[in-house]
Amino acid sequence: MSQTAAVRLNYELTKPSEVRRGVLQGCLISPTLFNVYAEAMMKEALDDLKEGICVGGELAQSVRYADDQAMAANTEKGLQTFWMKQTE
């Protein structure tokens, strides 16, 4: 069975490529790879922002569990800033 994939880059799709390697859904390494990717994405998107809520003296910007994620801010403008930063 042949599988292809394309990547969205700057609002355009790349030429489809054949998928020859990867992990199947349910593979034991899938959650770890997902967490590594999600953490890197959030760090890059939110690292320089000072928005969030203070919890126990620490700034909380996002809460993640499994494949769900929520962003936290004190103001509507703060949430909008998070959203715009993530979609750049």
PDB file of N, CA, C and O in Angstrom:
ATOM      1  N   MET A   1       0.850  -1.178   0.000  1.00  0.00           N
ATOM      2  CA  MET A   1       0.000   0.000   0.000  1.00  0.00           C
ATOM      3  C   MET A   1       0.895   1.240   0.000  1.00  0.00           C
ATOM      4  O   MET A   1       1.778   1.362   0.848  1.00  0.00           O
ATOM      5  N   SER A   2       0.679   2.143  -0.923  1.00  0.00           N
ATOM      6  CA  SER A   2       1.488   3.352  -1.050  1.00  0.00           C
ATOM      7  C   SER A   2       0.793   4.522  -0.351  1.00  0.00           C
ATOM      8  O   SER A   2      -0.424   4.683  -0.446  1.00  0.00           O
ATOM      9  N   GLN A   3       1.583   5.331   0.348  1.00  0.00           N
ATOM     10  CA  GLN A   3       1.041   6.490   1.045  1.00  0.00           C
ATOM     11  C   GLN A   3       1.856   7.710   0.651  1.00  0.00           C
ATOM     12  O   GLN A   3       3.081   7.638   0.554  1.00  0.00           O
ATOM     13  N   THR A   4       1.174   8.841   0.423  1.00  0.00           N
ATOM     14  CA  THR A   4       1.867  10.089   0.106  1.00  0.00           C
ATOM     15  C   THR A   4       1.461  11.159   1.099  1.00  0.00           C
ATOM     16  O   THR A   4       0.414  11.071   1.741  1.00  0.00           O
ATOM     17  N   ALA A   5       2.318  12.184   1.214  1.00  0.00           N
ATOM     18  CA  ALA A   5       2.035  13.299   2.112  1.00  0.00           C
ATOM     19  C   ALA A   5       2.615  14.572   1.522  1.00  0.00           C
ATOM     20  O   ALA A   5       3.616  14.545   0.805  1.00  0.00           O
ATOM     21  N   ALA A   6       1.973  15.684   1.834  1.00  0.00           N
ATOM     22  CA  ALA A   6       2.450  17.006   1.439  1.00  0.00           C
ATOM     23  C   ALA A   6       2.502  17.858   2.698  1.00  0.00           C
ATOM     24  O   ALA A   6       1.802  17.580   3.672  1.00  0.00           O
ATOM     25  N   VAL A   7       3.329  18.892   2.675  1.00  0.00           N
ATOM     26  CA  VAL A   7       3.493  19.782   3.817  1.00  0.00           C
ATOM     27  C   VAL A   7       3.012  21.164   3.423  1.00  0.00           C
ATOM     28  O   VAL A   7       3.323  21.649   2.335  1.00  0.00           O
ATOM     29  N   ARG A   8       2.241  21.811   4.319  1.00  0.00           N
ATOM     30  CA  ARG A   8       1.808  23.181   4.069  1.00  0.00           C
ATOM     31  C   ARG A   8       2.924  24.109   4.534  1.00  0.00           C
ATOM     32  O   ARG A   8       3.326  24.071   5.697  1.00  0.00           O
ATOM     33  N   LEU A   9       3.422  24.939   3.625  1.00  0.00           N
ATOM     34  CA  LEU A   9       4.525  25.846   3.898  1.00  0.00           C
ATOM     35  C   LEU A   9       4.173  27.208   3.312  1.00  0.00           C
ATOM     36  O   LEU A   9       4.009  27.359   2.102  1.00  0.00           O
ATOM     37  N   ASN A  10       4.058  28.205   4.206  1.00  0.00           N
ATOM     38  CA  ASN A  10       3.662  29.550   3.754  1.00  0.00           C
ATOM     39  C   ASN A  10       2.370  29.521   2.941  1.00  0.00           C
ATOM     40  O   ASN A  10       2.288  30.127   1.873  1.00  0.00           O
ATOM     41  N   TYR A  11       1.379  28.825   3.443  1.00  0.00           N
ATOM     42  CA  TYR A  11       0.037  28.751   2.868  1.00  0.00           C
ATOM     43  C   TYR A  11      -0.036  27.991   1.548  1.00  0.00           C
ATOM     44  O   TYR A  11      -1.073  28.029   0.886  1.00  0.00           O
ATOM     45  N   GLU A  12       1.024  27.307   1.147  1.00  0.00           N
ATOM     46  CA  GLU A  12       1.011  26.506  -0.066  1.00  0.00           C
ATOM     47  C   GLU A  12       1.462  25.088   0.265  1.00  0.00           C
ATOM     48  O   GLU A  12       2.267  24.880   1.173  1.00  0.00           O
ATOM     49  N   LEU A  13       0.937  24.115  -0.480  1.00  0.00           N
ATOM     50  CA  LEU A  13       1.321  22.737  -0.279  1.00  0.00           C
ATOM     51  C   LEU A  13       2.535  22.398  -1.131  1.00  0.00           C
ATOM     52  O   LEU A  13       2.637  22.810  -2.287  1.00  0.00           O
ATOM     53  N   THR A  14       3.450  21.643  -0.543  1.00  0.00           N
ATOM     54  CA  THR A  14       4.599  21.164  -1.296  1.00  0.00           C
ATOM     55  C   THR A  14       4.145  20.030  -2.215  1.00  0.00           C
ATOM     56  O   THR A  14       3.019  19.544  -2.110  1.00  0.00           O
ATOM     57  N   LYS A  15       5.015  19.629  -3.092  1.00  0.00           N
ATOM     58  CA  LYS A  15       4.751  18.495  -3.961  1.00  0.00           C
ATOM     59  C   LYS A  15       4.618  17.241  -3.089  1.00  0.00           C
ATOM     60  O   LYS A  15       5.453  17.022  -2.212  1.00  0.00           O
ATOM     61  N   PRO A  16       3.591  16.415  -3.310  1.00  0.00           N
ATOM     62  CA  PRO A  16       3.433  15.208  -2.507  1.00  0.00           C
ATOM     63  C   PRO A  16       4.638  14.275  -2.644  1.00  0.00           C
ATOM     64  O   PRO A  16       5.199  14.125  -3.729  1.00  0.00           O
ATOM     65  N   SER A  17       5.021  13.659  -1.543  1.00  0.00           N
ATOM     66  CA  SER A  17       6.128  12.711  -1.511  1.00  0.00           C
ATOM     67  C   SER A  17       5.636  11.389  -0.945  1.00  0.00           C
ATOM     68  O   SER A  17       4.709  11.352  -0.136  1.00  0.00           O
ATOM     69  N   GLU A  18       6.253  10.327  -1.372  1.00  0.00           N
ATOM     70  CA  GLU A  18       5.896   9.012  -0.865  1.00  0.00           C
ATOM     71  C   GLU A  18       6.422   8.856   0.566  1.00  0.00           C
ATOM     72  O   GLU A  18       7.570   9.195   0.856  1.00  0.00           O
ATOM     73  N   VAL A  19       5.579   8.343   1.443  1.00  0.00           N
ATOM     74  CA  VAL A  19       5.977   8.085   2.829  1.00  0.00           C
ATOM     75  C   VAL A  19       6.556   6.680   2.864  1.00  0.00           C
ATOM     76  O   VAL A  19       5.868   5.701   2.578  1.00  0.00           O
ATOM     77  N   ARG A  20       7.835   6.599   3.220  1.00  0.00           N
ATOM     78  CA  ARG A  20       8.501   5.298   3.253  1.00  0.00           C
ATOM     79  C   ARG A  20       8.782   4.830   4.675  1.00  0.00           C
ATOM     80  O   ARG A  20       8.936   3.635   4.927  1.00  0.00           O
ATOM     81  N   ARG A  21       8.849   5.780   5.597  1.00  0.00           N
ATOM     82  CA  ARG A  21       9.131   5.444   6.993  1.00  0.00           C
ATOM     83  C   ARG A  21       8.228   6.253   7.892  1.00  0.00           C
ATOM     84  O   ARG A  21       7.639   7.246   7.465  1.00  0.00           O
ATOM     85  N   GLY A  22       8.122   5.840   9.110  1.00  0.00           N
ATOM     86  CA  GLY A  22       7.316   6.572  10.082  1.00  0.00           C
ATOM     87  C   GLY A  22       6.773   5.613  11.115  1.00  0.00           C
ATOM     88  O   GLY A  22       7.066   4.417  11.098  1.00  0.00           O
ATOM     89  N   VAL A  23       5.993   6.147  11.996  1.00  0.00           N
ATOM     90  CA  VAL A  23       5.397   5.308  13.028  1.00  0.00           C
ATOM     91  C   VAL A  23       3.899   5.220  12.784  1.00  0.00           C
ATOM     92  O   VAL A  23       3.257   6.199  12.404  1.00  0.00           O
ATOM     93  N   LEU A  24       3.367   4.058  13.004  1.00  0.00           N
ATOM     94  CA  LEU A  24       1.944   3.843  12.822  1.00  0.00           C
ATOM     95  C   LEU A  24       1.180   4.321  14.046  1.00  0.00           C
ATOM     96  O   LEU A  24       1.718   4.371  15.152  1.00  0.00           O
ATOM     97  N   GLN A  25      -0.075   4.670  13.833  1.00  0.00           N
ATOM     98  CA  GLN A  25      -0.915   5.048  14.955  1.00  0.00           C
ATOM     99  C   GLN A  25      -0.972   3.859  15.918  1.00  0.00           C
ATOM    100  O   GLN A  25      -1.179   2.720  15.501  1.00  0.00           O
ATOM    101  N   GLY A  26      -0.787   4.138  17.189  1.00  0.00           N
ATOM    102  CA  GLY A  26      -0.769   3.092  18.193  1.00  0.00           C
ATOM    103  C   GLY A  26       0.626   2.606  18.539  1.00  0.00           C
ATOM    104  O   GLY A  26       0.803   1.855  19.498  1.00  0.00           O
ATOM    105  N   CYS A  27       1.627   3.032  17.759  1.00  0.00           N
ATOM    106  CA  CYS A  27       3.011   2.647  18.050  1.00  0.00           C
ATOM    107  C   CYS A  27       3.429   3.284  19.370  1.00  0.00           C
ATOM    108  O   CYS A  27       3.029   4.409  19.671  1.00  0.00           O
ATOM    109  N   LEU A  28       4.225   2.579  20.153  1.00  0.00           N
ATOM    110  CA  LEU A  28       4.619   3.059  21.474  1.00  0.00           C
ATOM    111  C   LEU A  28       5.450   4.344  21.436  1.00  0.00           C
ATOM    112  O   LEU A  28       5.451   5.093  22.413  1.00  0.00           O
ATOM    113  N   ILE A  29       6.145   4.616  20.351  1.00  0.00           N
ATOM    114  CA  ILE A  29       6.969   5.825  20.285  1.00  0.00           C
ATOM    115  C   ILE A  29       6.156   7.057  19.839  1.00  0.00           C
ATOM    116  O   ILE A  29       6.614   8.188  19.999  1.00  0.00           O
ATOM    117  N   SER A  30       4.973   6.842  19.291  1.00  0.00           N
ATOM    118  CA  SER A  30       4.166   7.961  18.796  1.00  0.00           C
ATOM    119  C   SER A  30       3.914   9.048  19.836  1.00  0.00           C
ATOM    120  O   SER A  30       4.104  10.223  19.519  1.00  0.00           O
ATOM    121  N   PRO A  31       3.494   8.722  21.066  1.00  0.00           N
ATOM    122  CA  PRO A  31       3.244   9.776  22.053  1.00  0.00           C
ATOM    123  C   PRO A  31       4.497  10.587  22.387  1.00  0.00           C
ATOM    124  O   PRO A  31       4.423  11.800  22.586  1.00  0.00           O
ATOM    125  N   THR A  32       5.636   9.916  22.445  1.00  0.00           N
ATOM    126  CA  THR A  32       6.882  10.625  22.753  1.00  0.00           C
ATOM    127  C   THR A  32       7.238  11.590  21.630  1.00  0.00           C
ATOM    128  O   THR A  32       7.583  12.743  21.888  1.00  0.00           O
ATOM    129  N   LEU A  33       7.157  11.127  20.388  1.00  0.00           N
ATOM    130  CA  LEU A  33       7.453  12.006  19.257  1.00  0.00           C
ATOM    131  C   LEU A  33       6.474  13.181  19.196  1.00  0.00           C
ATOM    132  O   LEU A  33       6.870  14.308  18.898  1.00  0.00           O
ATOM    133  N   PHE A  34       5.204  12.915  19.477  1.00  0.00           N
ATOM    134  CA  PHE A  34       4.214  13.985  19.490  1.00  0.00           C
ATOM    135  C   PHE A  34       4.551  15.015  20.556  1.00  0.00           C
ATOM    136  O   PHE A  34       4.485  16.217  20.296  1.00  0.00           O
ATOM    137  N   ASN A  35       4.914  14.559  21.761  1.00  0.00           N
ATOM    138  CA  ASN A  35       5.245  15.484  22.847  1.00  0.00           C
ATOM    139  C   ASN A  35       6.479  16.319  22.535  1.00  0.00           C
ATOM    140  O   ASN A  35       6.513  17.511  22.842  1.00  0.00           O
ATOM    141  N   VAL A  36       7.492  15.708  21.927  1.00  0.00           N
ATOM    142  CA  VAL A  36       8.695  16.454  21.546  1.00  0.00           C
ATOM    143  C   VAL A  36       8.325  17.557  20.554  1.00  0.00           C
ATOM    144  O   VAL A  36       8.756  18.701  20.700  1.00  0.00           O
ATOM    145  N   TYR A  37       7.530  17.210  19.553  1.00  0.00           N
ATOM    146  CA  TYR A  37       7.111  18.190  18.557  1.00  0.00           C
ATOM    147  C   TYR A  37       6.254  19.294  19.177  1.00  0.00           C
ATOM    148  O   TYR A  37       6.494  20.477  18.933  1.00  0.00           O
ATOM    149  N   ALA A  38       5.261  18.913  19.974  1.00  0.00           N
ATOM    150  CA  ALA A  38       4.355  19.897  20.571  1.00  0.00           C
ATOM    151  C   ALA A  38       5.101  20.846  21.504  1.00  0.00           C
ATOM    152  O   ALA A  38       4.829  22.047  21.508  1.00  0.00           O
ATOM    153  N   GLU A  39       6.030  20.327  22.290  1.00  0.00           N
ATOM    154  CA  GLU A  39       6.796  21.160  23.208  1.00  0.00           C
ATOM    155  C   GLU A  39       7.663  22.155  22.446  1.00  0.00           C
ATOM    156  O   GLU A  39       7.729  23.330  22.808  1.00  0.00           O
ATOM    157  N   ALA A  40       8.327  21.690  21.394  1.00  0.00           N
ATOM    158  CA  ALA A  40       9.175  22.588  20.593  1.00  0.00           C
ATOM    159  C   ALA A  40       8.341  23.669  19.922  1.00  0.00           C
ATOM    160  O   ALA A  40       8.752  24.829  19.873  1.00  0.00           O
ATOM    161  N   MET A  41       7.177  23.300  19.407  1.00  0.00           N
ATOM    162  CA  MET A  41       6.299  24.265  18.747  1.00  0.00           C
ATOM    163  C   MET A  41       5.832  25.339  19.731  1.00  0.00           C
ATOM    164  O   MET A  41       5.854  26.528  19.412  1.00  0.00           O
ATOM    165  N   MET A  42       5.411  24.920  20.927  1.00  0.00           N
ATOM    166  CA  MET A  42       4.922  25.883  21.906  1.00  0.00           C
ATOM    167  C   MET A  42       6.045  26.766  22.432  1.00  0.00           C
ATOM    168  O   MET A  42       5.846  27.962  22.644  1.00  0.00           O
ATOM    169  N   LYS A  43       7.214  26.192  22.642  1.00  0.00           N
ATOM    170  CA  LYS A  43       8.347  26.976  23.129  1.00  0.00           C
ATOM    171  C   LYS A  43       8.699  28.064  22.122  1.00  0.00           C
ATOM    172  O   LYS A  43       8.924  29.215  22.496  1.00  0.00           O
ATOM    173  N   GLU A  44       8.746  27.700  20.858  1.00  0.00           N
ATOM    174  CA  GLU A  44       9.063  28.676  19.815  1.00  0.00           C
ATOM    175  C   GLU A  44       7.987  29.750  19.714  1.00  0.00           C
ATOM    176  O   GLU A  44       8.301  30.928  19.545  1.00  0.00           O
ATOM    177  N   ALA A  45       6.735  29.356  19.815  1.00  0.00           N
ATOM    178  CA  ALA A  45       5.631  30.297  19.643  1.00  0.00           C
ATOM    179  C   ALA A  45       5.444  31.226  20.842  1.00  0.00           C
ATOM    180  O   ALA A  45       5.082  32.389  20.662  1.00  0.00           O
ATOM    181  N   LEU A  46       5.682  30.738  22.056  1.00  0.00           N
ATOM    182  CA  LEU A  46       5.318  31.499  23.250  1.00  0.00           C
ATOM    183  C   LEU A  46       6.492  31.974  24.093  1.00  0.00           C
ATOM    184  O   LEU A  46       6.292  32.714  25.056  1.00  0.00           O
ATOM    185  N   ASP A  47       7.703  31.568  23.758  1.00  0.00           N
ATOM    186  CA  ASP A  47       8.858  31.829  24.606  1.00  0.00           C
ATOM    187  C   ASP A  47       9.080  33.308  24.899  1.00  0.00           C
ATOM    188  O   ASP A  47       9.402  33.660  26.034  1.00  0.00           O
ATOM    189  N   ASP A  48       8.918  34.183  23.912  1.00  0.00           N
ATOM    190  CA  ASP A  48       9.199  35.606  24.120  1.00  0.00           C
ATOM    191  C   ASP A  48       7.982  36.410  24.565  1.00  0.00           C
ATOM    192  O   ASP A  48       8.080  37.623  24.744  1.00  0.00           O
ATOM    193  N   LEU A  49       6.831  35.751  24.746  1.00  0.00           N
ATOM    194  CA  LEU A  49       5.622  36.451  25.190  1.00  0.00           C
ATOM    195  C   LEU A  49       5.536  36.446  26.706  1.00  0.00           C
ATOM    196  O   LEU A  49       5.899  35.463  27.352  1.00  0.00           O
ATOM    197  N   LYS A  50       5.064  37.525  27.260  1.00  0.00           N
ATOM    198  CA  LYS A  50       4.927  37.641  28.718  1.00  0.00           C
ATOM    199  C   LYS A  50       3.473  37.561  29.155  1.00  0.00           C
ATOM    200  O   LYS A  50       3.146  37.942  30.279  1.00  0.00           O
ATOM    201  N   GLU A  51       2.601  37.076  28.294  1.00  0.00           N
ATOM    202  CA  GLU A  51       1.189  36.890  28.625  1.00  0.00           C
ATOM    203  C   GLU A  51       1.029  35.589  29.398  1.00  0.00           C
ATOM    204  O   GLU A  51       1.888  34.710  29.328  1.00  0.00           O
ATOM    205  N   GLY A  52      -0.057  35.468  30.128  1.00  0.00           N
ATOM    206  CA  GLY A  52      -0.360  34.246  30.856  1.00  0.00           C
ATOM    207  C   GLY A  52      -1.038  34.577  32.172  1.00  0.00           C
ATOM    208  O   GLY A  52      -1.415  35.722  32.418  1.00  0.00           O
ATOM    209  N   ILE A  53      -1.189  33.570  33.011  1.00  0.00           N
ATOM    210  CA  ILE A  53      -1.762  33.773  34.334  1.00  0.00           C
ATOM    211  C   ILE A  53      -0.761  33.268  35.366  1.00  0.00           C
ATOM    212  O   ILE A  53      -0.012  32.326  35.106  1.00  0.00           O
ATOM    213  N   CYS A  54      -0.754  33.891  36.519  1.00  0.00           N
ATOM    214  CA  CYS A  54       0.183  33.526  37.582  1.00  0.00           C
ATOM    215  C   CYS A  54      -0.440  32.416  38.433  1.00  0.00           C
ATOM    216  O   CYS A  54      -1.526  32.582  38.988  1.00  0.00           O
ATOM    217  N   VAL A  55       0.254  31.297  38.526  1.00  0.00           N
ATOM    218  CA  VAL A  55      -0.192  30.167  39.326  1.00  0.00           C
ATOM    219  C   VAL A  55       0.965  29.767  40.231  1.00  0.00           C
ATOM    220  O   VAL A  55       1.989  29.277  39.756  1.00  0.00           O
ATOM    221  N   GLY A  56       0.803  29.975  41.523  1.00  0.00           N
ATOM    222  CA  GLY A  56       1.853  29.621  42.468  1.00  0.00           C
ATOM    223  C   GLY A  56       3.155  30.360  42.216  1.00  0.00           C
ATOM    224  O   GLY A  56       4.237  29.814  42.434  1.00  0.00           O
ATOM    225  N   GLY A  57       3.054  31.595  41.757  1.00  0.00           N
ATOM    226  CA  GLY A  57       4.238  32.394  41.488  1.00  0.00           C
ATOM    227  C   GLY A  57       4.893  32.127  40.145  1.00  0.00           C
ATOM    228  O   GLY A  57       5.907  32.748  39.824  1.00  0.00           O
ATOM    229  N   GLU A  58       4.336  31.214  39.348  1.00  0.00           N
ATOM    230  CA  GLU A  58       4.874  30.887  38.025  1.00  0.00           C
ATOM    231  C   GLU A  58       3.907  31.356  36.951  1.00  0.00           C
ATOM    232  O   GLU A  58       2.692  31.338  37.148  1.00  0.00           O
ATOM    233  N   LEU A  59       4.449  31.776  35.816  1.00  0.00           N
ATOM    234  CA  LEU A  59       3.621  32.211  34.689  1.00  0.00           C
ATOM    235  C   LEU A  59       3.178  30.989  33.890  1.00  0.00           C
ATOM    236  O   LEU A  59       4.008  30.279  33.323  1.00  0.00           O
ATOM    237  N   ALA A  60       1.884  30.748  33.846  1.00  0.00           N
ATOM    238  CA  ALA A  60       1.325  29.638  33.064  1.00  0.00           C
ATOM    239  C   ALA A  60       0.758  30.205  31.779  1.00  0.00           C
ATOM    240  O   ALA A  60      -0.135  31.051  31.800  1.00  0.00           O
ATOM    241  N   GLN A  61       1.284  29.731  30.657  1.00  0.00           N
ATOM    242  CA  GLN A  61       0.827  30.212  29.352  1.00  0.00           C
ATOM    243  C   GLN A  61      -0.041  29.185  28.648  1.00  0.00           C
ATOM    244  O   GLN A  61      -0.924  29.540  27.867  1.00  0.00           O
ATOM    245  N   SER A  62       0.206  27.927  28.920  1.00  0.00           N
ATOM    246  CA  SER A  62      -0.592  26.893  28.271  1.00  0.00           C
ATOM    247  C   SER A  62      -0.684  25.675  29.180  1.00  0.00           C
ATOM    248  O   SER A  62       0.159  25.447  30.048  1.00  0.00           O
ATOM    249  N   VAL A  63      -1.730  24.911  28.949  1.00  0.00           N
ATOM    250  CA  VAL A  63      -1.955  23.669  29.674  1.00  0.00           C
ATOM    251  C   VAL A  63      -2.161  22.602  28.607  1.00  0.00           C
ATOM    252  O   VAL A  63      -2.965  22.772  27.691  1.00  0.00           O
ATOM    253  N   ARG A  64      -1.425  21.503  28.735  1.00  0.00           N
ATOM    254  CA  ARG A  64      -1.535  20.433  27.746  1.00  0.00           C
ATOM    255  C   ARG A  64      -1.797  19.111  28.443  1.00  0.00           C
ATOM    256  O   ARG A  64      -1.239  18.824  29.503  1.00  0.00           O
ATOM    257  N   TYR A  65      -2.654  18.315  27.828  1.00  0.00           N
ATOM    258  CA  TYR A  65      -2.921  16.970  28.308  1.00  0.00           C
ATOM    259  C   TYR A  65      -3.217  16.099  27.095  1.00  0.00           C
ATOM    260  O   TYR A  65      -4.114  16.402  26.309  1.00  0.00           O
ATOM    261  N   ALA A  66      -2.467  15.025  26.949  1.00  0.00           N
ATOM    262  CA  ALA A  66      -2.596  14.130  25.790  1.00  0.00           C
ATOM    263  C   ALA A  66      -2.450  14.962  24.519  1.00  0.00           C
ATOM    264  O   ALA A  66      -1.406  15.580  24.307  1.00  0.00           O
ATOM    265  N   ASP A  67      -3.476  14.988  23.674  1.00  0.00           N
ATOM    266  CA  ASP A  67      -3.377  15.774  22.446  1.00  0.00           C
ATOM    267  C   ASP A  67      -4.237  17.036  22.500  1.00  0.00           C
ATOM    268  O   ASP A  67      -4.568  17.607  21.462  1.00  0.00           O
ATOM    269  N   ASP A  68      -4.599  17.470  23.708  1.00  0.00           N
ATOM    270  CA  ASP A  68      -5.369  18.701  23.884  1.00  0.00           C
ATOM    271  C   ASP A  68      -4.458  19.789  24.441  1.00  0.00           C
ATOM    272  O   ASP A  68      -3.484  19.514  25.141  1.00  0.00           O
ATOM    273  N   GLN A  69      -4.798  21.016  24.113  1.00  0.00           N
ATOM    274  CA  GLN A  69      -3.994  22.152  24.581  1.00  0.00           C
ATOM    275  C   GLN A  69      -4.908  23.359  24.784  1.00  0.00           C
ATOM    276  O   GLN A  69      -5.831  23.598  24.005  1.00  0.00           O
ATOM    277  N   ALA A  70      -4.634  24.103  25.834  1.00  0.00           N
ATOM    278  CA  ALA A  70      -5.358  25.347  26.092  1.00  0.00           C
ATOM    279  C   ALA A  70      -4.341  26.439  26.402  1.00  0.00           C
ATOM    280  O   ALA A  70      -3.351  26.196  27.093  1.00  0.00           O
ATOM    281  N   MET A  71      -4.588  27.638  25.891  1.00  0.00           N
ATOM    282  CA  MET A  71      -3.720  28.781  26.182  1.00  0.00           C
ATOM    283  C   MET A  71      -4.397  29.626  27.254  1.00  0.00           C
ATOM    284  O   MET A  71      -5.624  29.673  27.329  1.00  0.00           O
ATOM    285  N   ALA A  72      -3.593  30.297  28.088  1.00  0.00           N
ATOM    286  CA  ALA A  72      -4.133  31.105  29.173  1.00  0.00           C
ATOM    287  C   ALA A  72      -3.545  32.502  29.131  1.00  0.00           C
ATOM    288  O   ALA A  72      -2.347  32.681  28.914  1.00  0.00           O
ATOM    289  N   ALA A  73      -4.414  33.501  29.344  1.00  0.00           N
ATOM    290  CA  ALA A  73      -3.981  34.897  29.399  1.00  0.00           C
ATOM    291  C   ALA A  73      -4.952  35.667  30.285  1.00  0.00           C
ATOM    292  O   ALA A  73      -6.076  35.225  30.522  1.00  0.00           O
ATOM    293  N   ASN A  74      -4.507  36.820  30.771  1.00  0.00           N
ATOM    294  CA  ASN A  74      -5.359  37.655  31.623  1.00  0.00           C
ATOM    295  C   ASN A  74      -6.371  38.464  30.836  1.00  0.00           C
ATOM    296  O   ASN A  74      -7.390  38.884  31.386  1.00  0.00           O
ATOM    297  N   THR A  75      -6.105  38.689  29.555  1.00  0.00           N
ATOM    298  CA  THR A  75      -6.973  39.549  28.753  1.00  0.00           C
ATOM    299  C   THR A  75      -7.296  38.900  27.418  1.00  0.00           C
ATOM    300  O   THR A  75      -6.618  37.973  26.976  1.00  0.00           O
ATOM    301  N   GLU A  76      -8.336  39.401  26.793  1.00  0.00           N
ATOM    302  CA  GLU A  76      -8.700  38.962  25.452  1.00  0.00           C
ATOM    303  C   GLU A  76      -7.567  39.285  24.470  1.00  0.00           C
ATOM    304  O   GLU A  76      -7.258  38.491  23.582  1.00  0.00           O
ATOM    305  N   LYS A  77      -6.957  40.456  24.644  1.00  0.00           N
ATOM    306  CA  LYS A  77      -5.842  40.848  23.781  1.00  0.00           C
ATOM    307  C   LYS A  77      -4.674  39.866  23.932  1.00  0.00           C
ATOM    308  O   LYS A  77      -4.009  39.533  22.951  1.00  0.00           O
ATOM    309  N   GLY A  78      -4.431  39.409  25.153  1.00  0.00           N
ATOM    310  CA  GLY A  78      -3.380  38.433  25.394  1.00  0.00           C
ATOM    311  C   GLY A  78      -3.634  37.128  24.656  1.00  0.00           C
ATOM    312  O   GLY A  78      -2.715  36.563  24.063  1.00  0.00           O
ATOM    313  N   LEU A  79      -4.875  36.641  24.685  1.00  0.00           N
ATOM    314  CA  LEU A  79      -5.224  35.428  23.954  1.00  0.00           C
ATOM    315  C   LEU A  79      -5.059  35.633  22.453  1.00  0.00           C
ATOM    316  O   LEU A  79      -4.584  34.746  21.744  1.00  0.00           O
ATOM    317  N   GLN A  80      -5.459  36.814  21.975  1.00  0.00           N
ATOM    318  CA  GLN A  80      -5.305  37.125  20.552  1.00  0.00           C
ATOM    319  C   GLN A  80      -3.819  37.124  20.165  1.00  0.00           C
ATOM    320  O   GLN A  80      -3.454  36.650  19.089  1.00  0.00           O
ATOM    321  N   THR A  81      -2.973  37.653  21.045  1.00  0.00           N
ATOM    322  CA  THR A  81      -1.536  37.666  20.792  1.00  0.00           C
ATOM    323  C   THR A  81      -1.000  36.245  20.689  1.00  0.00           C
ATOM    324  O   THR A  81      -0.208  35.950  19.794  1.00  0.00           O
ATOM    325  N   PHE A  82      -1.418  35.359  21.590  1.00  0.00           N
ATOM    326  CA  PHE A  82      -1.012  33.954  21.533  1.00  0.00           C
ATOM    327  C   PHE A  82      -1.419  33.343  20.186  1.00  0.00           C
ATOM    328  O   PHE A  82      -0.618  32.702  19.506  1.00  0.00           O
ATOM    329  N   TRP A  83      -2.671  33.559  19.830  1.00  0.00           N
ATOM    330  CA  TRP A  83      -3.212  32.965  18.603  1.00  0.00           C
ATOM    331  C   TRP A  83      -2.420  33.444  17.379  1.00  0.00           C
ATOM    332  O   TRP A  83      -2.040  32.640  16.528  1.00  0.00           O
ATOM    333  N   MET A  84      -2.179  34.742  17.298  1.00  0.00           N
ATOM    334  CA  MET A  84      -1.460  35.282  16.148  1.00  0.00           C
ATOM    335  C   MET A  84      -0.028  34.758  16.102  1.00  0.00           C
ATOM    336  O   MET A  84       0.493  34.474  15.024  1.00  0.00           O
ATOM    337  N   LYS A  85       0.603  34.628  17.250  1.00  0.00           N
ATOM    338  CA  LYS A  85       1.976  34.133  17.309  1.00  0.00           C
ATOM    339  C   LYS A  85       2.049  32.674  16.847  1.00  0.00           C
ATOM    340  O   LYS A  85       2.991  32.278  16.160  1.00  0.00           O
ATOM    341  N   GLN A  86       1.053  31.889  17.228  1.00  0.00           N
ATOM    342  CA  GLN A  86       1.048  30.469  16.846  1.00  0.00           C
ATOM    343  C   GLN A  86       0.777  30.257  15.377  1.00  0.00           C
ATOM    344  O   GLN A  86       1.226  29.265  14.804  1.00  0.00           O
ATOM    345  N   THR A  87       0.057  31.163  14.757  1.00  0.00           N
ATOM    346  CA  THR A  87      -0.312  30.964  13.346  1.00  0.00           C
ATOM    347  C   THR A  87       0.637  31.673  12.380  1.00  0.00           C
ATOM    348  O   THR A  87       0.379  31.694  11.177  1.00  0.00           O
ATOM    349  N   GLU A  88       1.729  32.252  12.882  1.00  0.00           N
ATOM    350  CA  GLU A  88       2.695  32.924  12.000  1.00  0.00           C
ATOM    351  C   GLU A  88       3.362  31.942  11.080  1.00  0.00           C
ATOM    352  O   GLU A  88       4.203  32.329  10.270  1.00  0.00           O
TER     353      GLU A  88
END
